[in-house]
Structures are given as structure tokens and as C-alpha cells.
Amino acid sequence: MKKWTLFATAAALVLLAGCQEQTNQASNAPSKPKWQGKPYRIAFGAAPAKLDPSGVTLPGIKFTANPDDVQTRADLVVQVDVSGVKRPFTVPDLMIMAPTDISGTDGALSGDYISATDKQLANMLAADCMKGKVKVSVALVRSTLPPGATDDQVNIKRMSDWLPTEIVFKNPHPKC
């Protein structure tokens, strides 16, 4: 009987030791990275109460950055759905803004920067004789993007996913 008790105790210790080793192996496994995807996430803030006199009003743009990949400057790229434009020539669908300062892991693009974007976007839409509801997408890109960049160059330098929205363009100087 003593031998059986000793054997059972030894077997239980071996089983417990084996379970302990498995637990240690699981804790040594590499964990998933905390941040997945592009280094920045962007979102629209609340719609502004006052419309921009240019005829276009984008909502504010907030950002959250991967703490391991924070940048200090970025360009805002606006992509316009030009599928409804009736022109005998190809119209541009990308607008690349000048670099702006972005700092920290959370923040927003400045109101002055968004206002400048509104004005430039209004000029672009007016030149293409667009009016009414217009689908646009915005993204942050590295500030090293050249001004006349192609779609491929934009996608290589993109720091955020595209964020789509629909805006209303009221051309203050209609000529179409």
C-alpha cells in the first residue's frame, strides 16, 4: 500500500510539473503588437456650426498616433470622387495640402489648416463645375510627398487609412 501511495504521489507531482512547464511556455510566446495597421488613425470631429464662405466646410479632423511611430509633420490629402464630372478631359481627383505640424499621440489638425483646405478644395470643385453633394476621402501622408504626387506615391507615403465623407458644395461664384 505504501508503494502505491508513493507512486500516486510521484505521478501527481509529475503531472503538476508538466502543467507548470506548459504555462511557462505559453507566457514566453510572443504577444500581438498593441497597434495594428497604419501608424495614424483619423476621425472627423463635430460638424462646424458656421459654414465657410468658400462654399465647402470640412469637419475638423482628429488624429491618434501609434506611440512607437509619432511624426511631427504631415500633409493632408483629399481625394474627390470625380465620376460625375462631365468634361472632355481628365480632371484631377487628388488635392495635396502643404505640410502641417502634428505633435503628440492625440490631437487635431488646426482650424486654420482646415479652413485653408476648404478654400483650396472649393477652388478645385469650382474649376470642375461640381455642385451639390460631393464624396471625398481624406488621409494623412508623410510630409515628404511631392506636390504633384501620383496615387501610387500617395499610397506609399500614407500614414492613415482613407476616411470618407460627403460634403455639400455651394459654389459662391457659379459660372458653369
Helices and strands as residue ranges (DSSP letters): H 2-28, E 40-44, E 61-65, E 73-80, E 94-96, E 100-101, E 106-108, H 111-127, E 132-142, H 151-157, E 163-169
